[in-house]
Amino acid sequence: MARFKLVFFSPVASTQRVLQHLFATYPHHVGRIGLYGGCAFVTRGTGQFMPLQGAQPAIGVVGAQEFVEEDRVEVVVSETPEGGERVQMRSVLEELKKVHPYEEVAYDIYRLEDR
């Protein structure tokens, strides 16, 4: 069973909407730890970026440094839960990008070792 930790950054106002969408779309794959669903770890911080020429930013303007209160969100993703169907990590990322408000979603993926 391949398991990953997906870490992404979201503006605070959008975090729960993004998480709830991922949990509803992949209830057996995203945020599932044993007999618990909807699991995530969320920490608050300040993200910064400067949209460059050609960008269409959801927040800020091209050429100006922007500072945004964001959440760092960590969720476990299981490609094949026990007794369940297989879902590719790629599909979860595509869904994240569809629902996330940013034009470019910042994320990290860590492969988890078996226990």
NORRA-V430028 format. One line per field, one symbol per residue. psi: psi as a letter, one per 30 degrees, with the letter a starting at -180 (. if undefined). burial: b if it has 9 or more other C-alpha atoms within 8 Angstrom, else e. A space follows every 50 residues. Layout:
psi=???
burial=???
This chain:
psi=jkklkkklkkkeffeeeeeeeeeeeiffekgkjbgklgklkkkkaklklj klkflikfkalkfkkkkkjlkkkkkkkjejlkgllkkkeeeeeeeeeefk fkejkklkkkkklk.
burial=eebbbbbbbbbbebbeebebbbbeebbbbbbbeeeebbbbeeebeeeeeb beeeeebeebebeebbeebbbbbbbbbbbbbeeeeebeeeebeebbeeeb eeeebeeeeeeeeee
